[in-house]
């Protein structure tokens, strides 16, 4: 279950972030996830709840924003959002190099 590992890393990153005010805990986190990642808000929230329970932390509310997969076309040079079949939307050729949108990124974290 990859969601648990991702949830663990998100909580760990929020707890050790240099901008975390002393004596606070993360209370809300917004993450950006790839549309291909298959990571849903409900699955991520359940796994973050599990991590918080295990670590004795208060509840952290999770918001998930889905971002498109981005690629650069080797055929026509277009860089941008890819189609569902991972082809270039301009020339429809499938020779693309991924250049963004394939990771999970913490967009923001609120502490309280």
Phi, psi and omega per residue, in radians:
X1 nan 1.786 -3.050
X2 -1.233 -0.369 -3.141
X3 -1.085 -0.627 -3.108
X4 -1.149 -0.765 3.112
X5 -1.098 -0.721 3.111
X6 -1.140 -0.771 3.133
X7 -1.060 -0.745 3.132
X8 -1.052 -0.774 3.136
X9 -1.173 -0.660 3.125
X10 -1.113 -0.843 3.135
X11 -1.096 -0.775 3.123
X12 -1.043 -0.768 3.126
X13 -1.109 -0.721 3.137
X14 -1.164 -0.675 -3.139
X15 -1.211 -0.524 -3.074
X16 -1.862 0.245 -3.128
X17 -1.211 2.388 -3.099
X18 -1.118 -0.374 3.133
X19 -1.551 0.026 3.137
X20 -1.187 2.121 3.094
X21 -1.131 2.463 3.138
X22 -0.983 2.440 3.080
X23 1.339 0.182 -3.133
X24 -1.942 2.909 3.063
X25 -2.247 2.663 3.051
X26 -1.126 2.358 3.108
X27 -2.050 -0.359 3.118
X28 -2.655 2.333 -3.138
X29 -2.301 2.335 3.018
X30 -1.914 2.209 3.139
X31 -2.104 2.567 3.043
X32 -1.761 2.240 3.136
X33 -2.260 2.599 3.123
X34 -1.202 2.515 3.068
X35 -1.109 -0.380 3.121
X36 -1.532 -0.211 -3.047
X37 -1.236 -0.353 3.134
X38 1.197 0.319 -3.115
X39 -1.633 2.022 -3.128
X40 -1.717 2.788 3.116
X41 -1.066 -0.784 -3.103
X42 -1.089 -0.765 3.138
X43 -1.144 -0.744 -3.140
X44 -1.177 -0.713 3.124
X45 -1.084 -0.770 3.140
X46 -1.066 -0.701 -3.127
X47 -1.304 -0.607 3.054
X48 -1.190 -0.671 3.052
X49 -1.019 -0.735 3.128
X50 -1.109 -0.781 3.119
X51 -1.082 -0.783 -3.141
X52 -1.074 -0.756 3.120
X53 -1.082 -0.790 -3.129
X54 -1.132 -0.628 -3.100
X55 -1.604 -0.027 -3.127
X56 1.230 0.537 -3.142
X57 -1.725 2.678 3.037
X58 -1.193 2.863 3.139
X59 -0.968 2.433 3.029
X60 -2.060 2.124 3.105
X61 -1.383 2.354 -3.097
X62 -2.000 2.321 3.013
X63 -2.074 2.285 -3.127
X64 -1.986 2.203 3.043
X65 -1.969 2.185 -3.125
X66 -1.515 2.301 3.116
X67 -2.028 2.577 -3.128
X68 -1.273 2.746 3.042
X69 -1.397 2.308 -3.103
X70 -1.927 2.546 3.125
X71 -2.592 2.820 3.085
X72 -2.004 2.180 -3.058
X73 -1.440 2.211 3.104
X74 -1.310 -0.308 -3.102
X75 -1.494 -0.888 -3.055
X76 -1.992 -0.165 3.095
X77 1.551 -0.071 3.134
X78 -1.106 2.393 3.033
X79 -2.126 2.218 3.140
X80 2.922 -2.836 -3.106
X81 -1.118 2.391 3.138
X82 -1.605 2.831 3.064
X83 -1.380 3.001 3.137
X84 -1.025 -0.554 -3.132
X85 -1.597 0.295 3.099
X86 1.065 0.606 3.086
X87 -1.861 2.831 3.073
X88 -1.200 2.290 -3.131
X89 -1.271 -0.254 -3.116
X90 -1.531 -0.958 -3.066
X91 -1.847 -0.109 3.099
X92 1.175 0.256 3.108
X93 -1.530 2.508 -3.090
X94 -1.584 0.294 3.140
X95 -1.636 1.360 -3.116
X96 -2.114 2.665 3.071
X97 -1.954 2.195 3.118
X98 -1.101 2.391 3.141
X99 -2.442 0.286 3.077
X100 2.848 2.740 3.080
X101 1.492 0.164 -3.100
X102 -1.841 0.209 -3.096
X103 -2.180 3.053 2.995
X104 -1.820 2.208 -3.086
X105 -2.231 2.330 3.017
X106 -1.357 2.016 -3.137
X107 -1.428 -0.752 -3.137
X108 -2.711 2.755 3.106
X109 -2.500 2.253 3.105
X110 -1.872 2.383 -3.109
X111 -1.982 2.683 3.114
X112 -2.649 nan nan
